Amino acid sequence: MGISDLIASFLQESLAESVDGVLEIQRSDLAQRFNCVPSQINYVMSTRFSPERGYIVESRRGGNGYIRITRVQVDRQTLLMHVINSLGADIDLSSARAILGNLVQSGALEENLGRTILAAVGDKALASVPRERRGSLRADILRNVLILQV
């Protein structure tokens, strides 16, 4: 398990233990705890705690800088619409996998449906499509299947 995974796991566990679904932590304390540079903390915040993943992150830099992470509770339809609207014209397989994993984890999609959609947008299913067009087709398929779920 890499340092980013360790930091993300620690933050998710701390957030789960919080009473109000909000975690406030000093960036410097976190960096010191994991013996890493603050930019590593920034990386984890931007990749693991984004609005698409159901989090709001507020950050203040400087000597008393902090990070406040709030887990956003949204209904299934709102979450699906947010994902649909945030899909670009092109998406790579790892991003599609992450989006579907987040939707399953949040309960917006059943696990079997998530795996089925992932198979439909995977490289095996799109093998007859030229590589340069797969991302576009993958985004179209993902968008249309998710629209049916709203």
Secondary structure, 3 states (H helix, E strand, C coil): CCHHHHHHHHHHHHHHHCCCCEEEEEHHHHHHHCCCCHHHHHHHHHHHCCHHHCEEEEEECCCCCEEEEEECCCCHHHHHHHHHHHCCCCCCHHHHHHHHHHHHHHCCCCHHHHHHHHHHHCCCCCCCCCHHHHHHHHHHHHHHHHHHHC
